[in-house]
Amino acid sequence: MAFGFLAAIRNRHFHSLMGNVVMAFFNVLSFSLLVRLLSLNAFGEWVTFIGTYNLLDQIRTALLQTGLIKFYAGVDETTGRRVIGAGWYISLLLTLSYITLSFLAYFVAYRWFNPTWHLFICWLGMLTLFSLPMNFATWILQAEHRFEKIIWIRLMQNGSFLVLLGVLYLTKLVSLPNVLYAYCASMALASIYCLLRKWTMIRSVFFRTKEQARELFNFGKHIVGSMASSSLLNYSDTLVIRTLLNPAAVAIYSIPQKFMEVIEIILRSFVATAQPTLSSAANRNDYTGVARAFAKYTGTVSLLITPFIIGLLIFTQPLIIILAKSTYLDATDIVRIILFSAILWPIDRFIGVTLDMINLPNVNFYKNFLKLILNVACDILFVWIYTDIRSVAFASLLNVIFAVVFGYYFLKKHLDVHLRDIWTLGWQECKRLLAKVRGKAMVADKA
């Protein structure tokens, strides 16, 4: 049994999963602590700020992460240095532009923001700088399939933030500014750790070439639109709710997003390991292999998340009380609506990843952009008519259905994929993984 267990944990899927588990575990703990320490309105403002930072970070990630994996994985050392150097050059320019824009926004739009956001905007650009080495290291480690190292990065950042929140609580210094400083410090600590471990390869910036930087940028600019549009979905929900309702409603709507961490853990883990696999098959022009990998990953993840969705649906209210407190029970219906939509998340996500890997990021962009437009329109219309945040969740369900239909139509035009293969190959993969663990366990028992 021991050998079976060790075999199960010594693979990239498990390491990728553990990295996301660590991140989600500490995120939920810090989230639960902040819900109890901050007022409803203050917590709503914090959620809006984190959403703004995540949007900027996602744009940077979209521009570079997939391109680094595509052009760095499996190449010779010289080419690899040039790719990483080009990535550092682009990311530094983009991060410096964030810092400049945040200070410009502070001075130009000062009168339109409240005192809390005066502080937030000043630190927004700096936060993207503090997180850059940490993020860049995770992209490189993902391309190299060294997911076990990413676990330590997640542990350093999320763990230090939780510890700093604990210190603020014990010293009775909890406030929005201090929470912000603690978050920035956790990012800086994780980045320093990555620099000391030499996982960032920052010196490669001296090996950059204009040609490599141009190639990386041209590839990434299409994915920026896709990922930014996708990231704007949740952010647009937050902005519509805050504008048409109030910050307290934003706090309520943040609850289902934490519930979805369970689903996202599995989804992000398999997407991280699927990207290099899909990219390698696409680079060999093995489109049969791409189609098979798409169906296998989509089916496997869909089957894995189904029990979690059922469990979350059954225990929604007790889990809300554990995660937050009874004040947030108004989020019950919102959580359940979004859980139903999560059934379609795997096929939507893997359609997007596959389109990117077969050099069709423009189609993925159109999918996500139309999804965003539909989301904003439905959010505004439904909230205006019903004045109820549950209508925002229903709009999200409609968007996922649209994205799956739209994306699958275009994917099928370029790949020989069938819906039945998703179930068949996913079920076979789940049985194979279970048999592998059981088989090794039986061998160990006999020995």
Secondary structure, 3 states (H helix, E strand, C coil): CHHHHHHHHCCHHHHHHHHHHHHHHHHHHHHHHHHHHCCHHHHHHHHHHHHHHHHHHHHHHHHHHHHHHHHHCCCCHHHHHHHHHHHHHHHHHHHHHHHHHHHHHHHHCHHHCCHHHHHHHHHHHHHHHHHHHHHHHHHHHHHCCCHHHHHHHHHHHHHHHHHHHHHHHHCCCCCHHHHHHHHHHHHHHHHHHHHHCCCCCHHHHHHCCHHHHHHHHHHHHHHHHHHHHHHHHHHHHHHHHHHHCCHHHHHHHHHHHHHCHHHHHHHHHHHHHHHHHHHHHHHCCCHHHHHHHHHHHHHHHHHHHHHHHHHHHHCHHHHHHHHCCHHHHHHHHHHHHHHHHHCCHHHHHHHHHHHHHCCCHHHHHHHHHHHHHHHHHHHHHHHHHHCCCHHHHHHHHHHHHHHHHHHHHHHHHHCCCCHHHHHHHHHHHHHHHHHHHHHHHHHHHHC
